[in-house]
Amino acid sequence: MKIPARSLVFGLLVVAALVLSACGAAFGPAGSEAYGGLNIFVFVLVGFIAQMIDGALGMAYGVSSNTFLLSLGLPPASASASVHMAEVFTTGVSGISHWKLKNIDTTLAKKLLIPGVLGGVAGAYILTSLDGDMLKPWISGYLLIMGLVILFKAFRGVKKNPTEFKHVSLLGLAGGFCDAIGGGGWGPVVTTTLVARGSNARVSIGTVNFSEFFVTFAQSVIFVFTLNFADYWQVILGLLLGGVLAAPLAAYVTRHLPLKVLMILVGLVIVGLSIRTIWMAMM
């Protein structure tokens, strides 16, 4: 019996997400040292799933990977730092690609870039200055909201009469800050707002992805000077390897998997793991 390609890919994503969720349930107590016993292949799986999601949705790599990492027991600052260190490479390649394809609005990029960098630096500094166990339920609450936003957009669809968004600089500032604090959110906050308000989808995605490299790089510089990355090399390497392995398949998923189905799956997984992390942190 021949299995349809989209059903096969969807099934693989569901199984992978369930396996990773099970890893979180088994190895991810609220204690910040729980991740120490995890194999690097778990983090490869995190990077793989996150890149698959990002390849299909055009966003949510950081939100997805950070949600899983918090569920696996990493402290908020370490999880966000690991995600952004890995993203420096992926966003760099993505930004160059969009530049060559002329998907960038330079005026929009200028309005986003500097506020985004400032917001990202401020968020990274605050994140590394506060206690991780205290922050974890709040960060998970933010990720829970992001998951609900993804679900909402999956069921709502595109607005019929969008209006132009005028406060781009404030949007960049908020997006950069939320991205650093939550380990992700630049795409869900900035791209979805611009597109929902009437901006051209192709240009918005290209410009936001181009700006994201600079925002991510600035955040990573703060993390490098404030955290000891020797303890998290497995996490960063795993995320990178998983992302590289998933990149070719992500394009296939984009072509064959229904977007609404994937958004619902991603939203449910993020919401479920965030609720669990909040519950464990409050125990």
C-alpha positions in Angstrom: 0.0 0.0 0.0 1.4 3.4 -1.0 1.4 6.0 1.7 0.9 9.6 0.6 4.0 11.8 0.9 2.3 14.4 3.0 0.9 11.8 5.4 4.3 10.2 5.8 6.0 13.5 6.6 3.3 14.6 9.0 3.5 11.2 10.8 7.3 11.5 11.2 6.9 15.0 12.6 4.3 13.8 15.1 6.4 10.9 16.2 9.5 13.1 16.6 7.6 15.6 18.6 6.1 12.9 20.9 9.5 11.4 21.4 11.0 14.7 22.4 8.1 15.5 24.7 8.7 12.1 26.3 12.3 13.0 26.8 11.2 16.2 28.5 8.9 14.3 30.8 11.6 11.8 31.7 14.7 14.1 32.0 13.3 17.6 32.4 12.6 18.3 36.1 12.7 21.9 37.3 16.2 21.6 38.5 18.7 23.3 36.2 21.2 20.5 36.2 18.9 17.9 34.7 20.2 18.3 31.2 23.6 17.0 32.2 22.6 13.4 31.7 21.2 13.9 28.3 22.9 12.6 25.1 23.9 15.0 22.4 21.5 13.2 20.0 18.6 14.6 22.1 19.7 18.1 21.2 20.2 17.0 17.6 16.6 16.0 17.6 15.6 19.4 19.1 17.5 21.2 16.3 16.0 18.9 13.7 12.4 19.4 14.7 12.9 23.2 15.2 14.4 23.6 11.7 11.6 21.5 10.2 9.1 23.8 11.8 11.0 26.9 10.7 11.4 25.7 7.2 7.7 25.1 6.9 6.4 28.1 8.7 9.2 30.6 8.0 9.5 31.2 11.7 9.3 29.7 15.2 12.8 28.0 15.3 13.7 29.8 18.5 10.3 29.5 20.2 10.2 25.7 19.3 13.8 24.9 20.3 13.7 27.0 23.5 10.4 25.4 24.6 12.0 21.9 24.3 15.2 23.0 26.0 13.4 24.4 29.0 11.3 21.3 29.2 14.6 19.2 29.2 15.8 21.2 32.2 18.1 23.9 30.8 18.2 27.2 32.7 16.5 30.0 30.7 19.7 32.0 30.0 21.6 28.9 28.9 18.7 27.8 26.7 18.3 31.2 25.0 22.1 31.6 24.6 22.4 28.1 23.0 19.6 28.8 20.6 21.0 32.1 19.5 24.5 30.8 19.1 23.2 28.2 16.7 21.0 30.8 15.0 23.9 33.1 14.2 24.9 30.6 11.4 21.4 29.8 10.1 20.2 33.4 10.1 23.5 34.5 8.3 22.9 32.1 5.5 19.2 33.0 5.3 19.9 36.7 5.3 22.4 36.4 2.4 20.0 34.3 0.5 17.2 36.8 0.8 19.6 39.6 -0.1 20.6 37.8 -3.4 16.9 37.2 -4.2 16.1 40.9 -3.6 13.5 40.1 -0.9 14.7 43.0 1.3 13.1 46.4 1.8 16.1 48.5 2.9 13.8 51.2 4.4 12.0 48.6 6.5 15.3 46.9 7.5 16.7 50.2 8.8 13.6 50.8 10.9 13.8 47.2 12.4 17.5 46.7 12.7 18.7 49.2 15.3 15.7 49.0 17.6 15.8 45.2 17.3 19.5 45.1 18.3 18.9 47.4 21.3 15.9 45.3 22.4 17.9 42.1 22.0 20.9 43.4 24.0 18.6 44.7 26.8 16.8 41.4 26.9 20.0 39.3 26.9 21.5 41.4 29.7 18.4 41.1 31.9 18.1 37.4 31.2 21.7 36.7 32.4 21.3 39.0 35.4 18.4 37.3 37.0 18.0 33.9 38.7 17.1 31.2 36.2 14.7 29.2 38.4 12.8 32.4 39.1 12.6 33.3 35.4 11.6 29.8 34.1 7.9 30.0 34.8 7.7 33.5 33.3 9.6 32.5 30.2 7.4 29.5 29.8 4.4 31.7 30.2 5.7 33.9 27.3 6.2 30.7 25.2 2.8 29.5 26.1 1.3 32.8 24.7 3.4 32.3 21.5 2.0 28.8 21.2 -1.5 30.2 21.6 -0.8 32.9 19.0 0.3 30.2 16.5 -2.9 28.2 17.2 -5.0 31.4 16.8 -3.3 32.2 13.4 -3.8 28.6 12.2 -7.6 28.8 12.7 -8.1 32.5 11.9 -6.3 32.6 8.6 -5.4 35.9 6.8 -7.3 39.1 7.4 -9.4 40.2 4.5 -8.8 43.9 4.9 -5.4 44.3 6.4 -4.1 47.8 7.5 -0.5 49.1 7.2 1.5 48.9 10.5 3.2 52.3 11.2 5.1 51.7 14.5 7.8 49.5 13.0 10.6 50.7 15.3 8.6 49.9 18.4 7.8 46.5 16.9 11.5 45.9 16.3 12.4 46.9 19.9 9.7 44.6 21.3 10.6 41.8 19.0 14.3 41.9 19.9 13.6 42.0 23.6 11.1 39.2 23.5 13.4 37.1 21.3 16.3 37.4 23.8 14.1 36.8 26.9 12.2 33.9 25.4 14.9 32.4 23.3 12.8 33.1 20.2 10.0 35.3 19.0 11.5 37.6 16.5 9.6 35.9 13.6 6.3 35.3 15.4 6.2 38.8 16.8 7.6 40.9 13.9 6.8 38.9 10.7 3.3 38.0 11.7 2.4 41.5 12.8 3.7 43.1 9.5 2.0 40.5 7.3 -1.2 40.6 9.2 -1.3 44.4 8.9 -0.9 44.4 5.1 2.9 44.3 4.3 4.0 42.2 1.4 4.6 38.7 2.8 7.7 37.9 0.7 9.4 41.2 1.4 8.4 41.1 5.1 9.8 37.6 5.6 13.0 38.5 3.7 13.6 41.7 5.5 12.8 40.3 9.0 15.1 37.3 8.3 17.9 39.6 7.1 17.6 41.8 10.2 17.4 38.8 12.5 21.1 38.0 11.9 22.2 41.3 13.4 19.8 40.9 16.3 20.9 37.4 17.0 24.6 38.3 16.7 24.2 41.1 19.2 22.5 38.9 21.7 25.1 36.2 21.3 27.9 38.7 22.1 26.2 39.5 25.4 25.8 35.8 26.2 29.4 35.1 25.3 30.7 37.6 27.9 28.2 36.6 30.6 27.9 32.8 30.4 30.3 29.8 30.4 29.7 28.1 27.1 32.0 25.2 27.9 29.1 23.6 29.8 26.7 23.8 26.8 28.8 22.9 23.8 26.7 19.7 23.3 23.5 21.7 23.2 24.9 24.2 20.6 26.5 21.5 18.5 23.4 19.4 18.6 21.2 22.3 17.5 23.5 23.0 14.6 23.8 19.4 13.4 20.0 18.9 13.7 19.4 22.1 11.7 21.8 21.1 9.0 20.3 17.7 8.7 16.7 19.0 8.6 17.3 21.9 6.1 16.9 19.8 2.9 13.8 17.9 4.2 12.3 21.2 5.5 11.8 22.4 1.9 10.0 19.1 1.1 7.7 19.6 4.1 6.9 23.1 3.0 5.8 21.8 -0.4 3.8 18.7 0.8 2.5 19.3 4.4 -0.7 21.4 4.9 0.3 24.6 6.6 -2.7 24.7 8.9 -2.0 21.2 10.2 1.6 21.9 10.9 0.7 25.2 12.8 -1.8 23.3 14.9 0.7 20.6 15.8 3.4 23.2 16.6 1.1 25.3 18.7 -0.2 22.3 20.7 3.3 21.0 21.4 4.6 24.4 22.5 1.5 25.0 24.7 1.7 21.5 26.3 5.4 21.7 27.1 5.1 25.2 28.4 2.3 24.3 30.8 4.3 21.3 32.0 7.4 23.5 32.6 5.4 26.1 34.5 3.8 23.3 36.6 7.2 21.7 37.4 8.8 25.1 38.3 6.0 25.8 40.8 6.1 22.4 42.5 
